[in-house]
Each structure stands twice: as C-alpha cells, then as structure tokens.
Amino acid sequence: MESRARELLDSLSVRIPDLRVPVSGLSGGQRQIIAIARSLLGQPRVVMLDEPTAALGVAQTAQVLDLIERLRDQGLGVVLISHNMADVRAVADRAVVLRLGRNAGDFPIAETSYEEIVAAITGAADNPVTRRSERTGASAVATKDH
C-alpha cells in the first residue's frame, strides 16, 4: 500500500516527505492533495473537485492548482466547482456558470473577460436594461427637455 501511494504521488509530482505521518499532521494544502490523490486510485477519467482551495492560504492554493494542471495535462477531465474566479481562470479551459439551477453561460476562458463571467454569475446579464442595450447597441443618455 505504501509503495502504491508513493508511486501515485510521484506520478503527480507531489512531495510528501513521509507517508507514515498521519494526515492530521499535514498542512491544509497537503491534506487536499492527499484527498485528490485518493480519488485517483480507481483510475477515473474525470475528477470533480468542489471548492478545493476554499480554506487554503496562497501557497497551499498554488500547490492544489498546480496539481489540477498536472491532472489535466495527464488527460483527465477535471470539473472544478469554485466561486474563486482567479482559481478558475488560472486552470480552466472554459467556465460553465450555473445560476439558480440553470445554465447561465458556457464561456471559453481565453476569450471571455472576468466581467462577463461575473455578470452571468450575478444575473447582471439577465437585467432587462442590459439585454435592451445589447439588442439595440445603444449607449445613449436619455434627457428630459424643460
């Protein structure tokens, strides 16, 4: 079991100094990486991660995002559920926004601004005024004559 664990962690370029250290003795980032590595034991084709960096510091977040990139580079499908747009933009090829249980957009990261994604998340894109100005291409200022 220890040999298999070392092999798996090595394949992910993960450095855990001693495999016999209890998980409770590891950092938050190392714990998250161990949890992700465990999910790979069955050799899945897709890994789903729900807020994997939510309780982590900057350095630990970077470790987890590096691991996500390595999983992607190894050909695994990675579904990252996150409210952290910086994390999403750092590792994702595309972002699918779900709002109120419905698909609010499917955005290629390289071609989509941060603001467009946030508008889909917050519902600003659903605003009737926004839809109207997009439809008409208008950006005029309405005034009232006295």
PyMOL commands that set and color helices and strands:
alter all, ss='L'
color gray80, all
select helices_A, chain A and resi 2-11+23-25+28-39+58-73+85-91+109-111+114-122+124-126+128-136
alter helices_A, ss='H'
color red, helices_A
select strands_A, chain A and resi 46-50+77-81+94-99+102-108
alter strands_A, ss='S'
color yellow, strands_A
deselect
rebuild
show_as cartoon
